[in-house]
Amino acid sequence: MRQDWKNTLYLYVDQHNRTEVEDRQHAVSAPIADMDYVLNASDRAKRLKSWYRERGTSPLKSETKAKLVRTHEGDGEVTVDVEFHIQRVCEQQGVSLFDERIERERLTLMKDGDGWIIGRVETPALERRGKRLNGEAHEYEERGFRSTPFLNRNVLGGVRTARAVPYRRDRAVEYAEQWWNEANPRFLSFEVDCTNYVSQCLFAGGAPMNYTGRRETGWWYRGMVNGQEAWSFSWAVADSLERHLTNSTSGLRAEMVSHASDLQLGDIIAYDWDGNGHYQHNSIVTAFDVSGMPLVNAHTTNSRHRYWDYQDSYAWTESTQYRFFHIVDAF
């Protein structure tokens, strides 16, 4: 099959890039027949316009690099998984702010006469996939490990002492910056990886593991031991880490604060997209904008210096609730 469908795909990528900073119809645009997507994209564009205005921020430019991850060609139909590396520059009070993220979409292109149209656009909000662990079985939803890791001795360091260990926020942020867009091969990596990544950042900053040997208690990681998963749920499950930070009185501890502006570097934000008390995503504070509001790094949808409230995410809803955790200064 001739790959003239790629012309339509190129138009879509260009249109995708333009809508990151403006919401104007251009003379040449990709023909999209997925009306649900069109309406959702319109709602998102309207929300982002208010979002920028309320933050006193103006989007200046965006650069989107697209990579074809998987292509399946059928009779008059092509399904394409596309990975977008999006880099945005905004201005706030004369200062340029830079953020980037990695997103994936699945496009279904369909033959229409002599050309091609986009019949369906799927925008998986992977941050929504974190699940609560219920019951005694403690079933865990993320079984798709991408590697068989071992403990990173460079991160583990020496034996802990009885003296208070300071939380090195600079080291937590340094680690978050180093690994924001890839997995440290010395650790397990999951499809839904946000909390595993945040836990690694906390550990790099000096947070001590509380090894209990029971996956439903403590905060700890040992990788794979004799073919068995050896890490606490709080290490890798968003809702479990939120509960640990809320309730822990020893080892890794945090104080809940009321506002995002109360956070410091290396602090944690938990996200409940549906407002039902189930936290599905975590991020770590790695920078601040001119107004002193946090910018965060995260995995799953890999993000660097993203504005903390995630209103530009497909996971965000009007019901979204947050918890702001200030990690204690010493453990």
LINVENUR-V143416 format. One record per backbone hydrogen bond with DSSP energy under -1.0 kcal/mol. CO is the residue of the C=O (numbers start at 1). NH is the residue of the N-H. E is the energy in kcal/mol with one decimal. If there is no record, write none. Layout:
BEGIN
<<CO	NH	E> <CO	NH	E>>
END
This chain:
BEGIN
<<3	6	-1.5> <4	7	-1.3> <5	9	-1.8> <6	10	-2.8> <7	11	-1.8> <8	12	-2.1> <9	13	-2.4> <10	14	-2.2> <11	15	-2.4> <12	16	-3.0> <13	17	-2.2> <14	18	-2.2> <15	19	-2.0> <17	20	-1.2> <18	21	-1.5> <18	22	-1.8> <31	118	-2.9> <33	35	-1.2> <34	38	-2.1> <35	39	-2.4> <36	40	-2.4> <37	41	-3.1> <38	42	-2.0> <39	43	-2.4> <40	44	-2.4> <41	45	-2.4> <42	46	-2.1> <43	47	-2.4> <44	48	-2.7> <45	49	-1.8> <46	50	-1.6> <47	51	-2.5> <48	52	-2.8> <49	53	-1.7> <50	54	-2.8> <51	55	-1.4> <52	57	-2.8> <53	56	-1.2> <58	91	-2.8> <61	89	-2.5> <63	87	-2.3> <65	85	-2.9> <67	83	-2.8> <70	81	-2.9> <72	79	-2.9> <74	76	-1.1> <76	111	-2.5> <77	74	-3.6> <78	109	-3.2> <79	72	-2.8> <80	107	-3.0> <81	69	-2.9> <81	70	-1.2> <82	105	-2.3> <83	67	-2.3> <84	103	-2.5> <85	65	-2.2> <86	101	-1.9> <87	63	-2.6> <88	99	-2.0> <89	60	-3.0> <89	61	-1.6> <90	97	-3.2> <91	58	-2.5> <92	95	-1.7> <95	92	-2.7> <97	90	-2.7> <99	88	-2.8> <100	304	-3.1> <101	86	-2.6> <103	84	-3.5> <105	82	-3.0> <106	122	-2.7> <107	80	-3.0> <108	119	-2.4> <108	120	-1.4> <109	78	-2.6> <110	117	-2.6> <112	115	-2.0> <115	112	-3.2> <117	110	-3.0> <118	33	-3.0> <120	108	-2.4> <122	106	-2.2> <124	126	-1.6> <125	128	-2.2> <126	129	-1.9> <143	145	-1.8> <151	153	-1.1> <152	156	-2.6> <153	157	-2.0> <165	331	-3.0> <167	169	-1.4> <168	172	-2.0> <169	173	-2.4> <170	174	-2.3> <171	175	-2.4> <172	176	-2.2> <173	177	-2.5> <174	178	-2.2> <175	179	-2.1> <184	187	-2.2> <189	146	-1.3> <193	197	-2.4> <194	198	-2.2> <195	199	-2.8> <196	200	-2.0> <197	201	-2.0> <198	202	-2.5> <199	203	-2.5> <200	204	-2.6> <201	205	-1.4> <202	207	-2.2> <203	206	-1.7> <205	168	-3.6> <214	217	-1.6> <215	233	-3.3> <219	210	-2.5> <220	232	-2.4> <223	230	-2.7> <225	228	-1.8> <228	225	-2.6> <230	222	-3.0> <232	235	-1.2> <233	237	-2.6> <237	241	-2.4> <238	242	-2.2> <239	243	-1.9> <240	244	-2.2> <241	245	-2.9> <242	246	-1.8> <243	247	-1.9> <244	248	-2.8> <253	328	-1.6> <255	326	-3.1> <259	262	-1.7> <260	263	-1.7> <264	267	-1.9> <267	285	-2.6> <268	325	-3.1> <269	283	-2.0> <270	323	-1.9> <271	280	-2.5> <271	281	-1.1> <272	321	-2.6> <281	271	-2.6> <283	269	-2.0> <284	297	-2.5> <285	266	-2.7> <287	295	-2.8> <289	292	-1.9> <293	289	-2.5> <294	308	-1.8> <295	286	-2.6> <295	287	-1.5> <296	306	-2.7> <297	284	-2.2> <298	303	-2.5> <299	301	-1.4> <302	102	-2.6> <303	298	-1.9> <304	100	-2.0> <306	296	-3.1> <307	310	-1.6> <310	313	-2.0> <317	320	-1.6> <321	272	-2.9> <323	270	-2.5> <324	257	-2.3> <325	268	-2.1> <326	255	-2.8> <329	167	-2.8>>
END
